[in-house]
Amino acid sequence: MACQNNFVVKQIIDLYSKISNLDSLKPSKNVDTLFGQLVSTCLPTDTDIDVTKIDDGKVKDMRSHLIKLCGEAEGYLEQHFSTIIGSFEDNPLNHLHMFPYYNNYLKLSKLEFDLLAQHTTHVPTKIAFIGSGPMPLTSIVLAKFHLPNTTIHNFDIDSKANTLASNLVSRDPDLSKRMIFHTIDVLNAKEGLDQYDVVFLAALVGMDKESKVKAIEHLEKHMAPGALLMLRSAHGLRAFLYPIVDSCDLKGFEVLTIYHPSDDVVNSVVIARKLSGSSEARTSQNTRCVVMPCNCSKIHAIMNSRGMMKNMIEEFSAIE
């Protein structure tokens, strides 16, 4: 695949060159402009580019490094705005709209909640979010707007991130009681992971394939059978921004749905259920990437009724 000759890929390579030569990835006019251009370039879904089939070594290496740069810049952006919003004397949650991508999180969290509701028979009482960061918007939006009686446990390896995040909810009489923060590496979190009905794995946990699979394998060992794993992936050009989670990365899980938004929500959504049985049996059930025909009429009906389906591409809804 002669990717370097593709006009859009040339644009991405040019932006990567400029971004990689920046002195700092902390928020500034130049940083914001370059990453804004990068996201706009990668948003279109009407493309035949499949990054998984790229055989150009330079482009593959560029993509891997670019994903890490995006993750680093996103971390700085969240730190910056969490510090500002957390400094308000009233409830900081009243000022979340200041975050540049707040509306995207509202859309993504609503999508994830609607999809989650189709694969569980009860409202989850406890949720774990792995890699919540200094600006845990998914947890906040879910707790505030969709799951008013659910306790959300937020896990992050960075104590500073957790300090900033807990400050955001500290003056809210409701969320200060239902948002709990743990400073720990997910690979060291073992006891207690089987207590959660749903586990979210953030896009920035595991910025390369090996690290992502390692995190998934750890969760598979310690999650309760039947519990749901919610992951974020990427599709098409958007895979230059975030890592891809393939169905074959989810050994020991039944993949229920993969959705690819086609609006300004960048991340794809993957939902999988932890299988029962021995580890060997679970692994043998899930050794190949298999795409099955769509079987999500209930999800389609709900999405259509809310005007959401026009902005989505469903990859598949079940795996053998």
Disulfide bonds with the S-S distance in Angstrom:
Cys248-Cys289 2.08
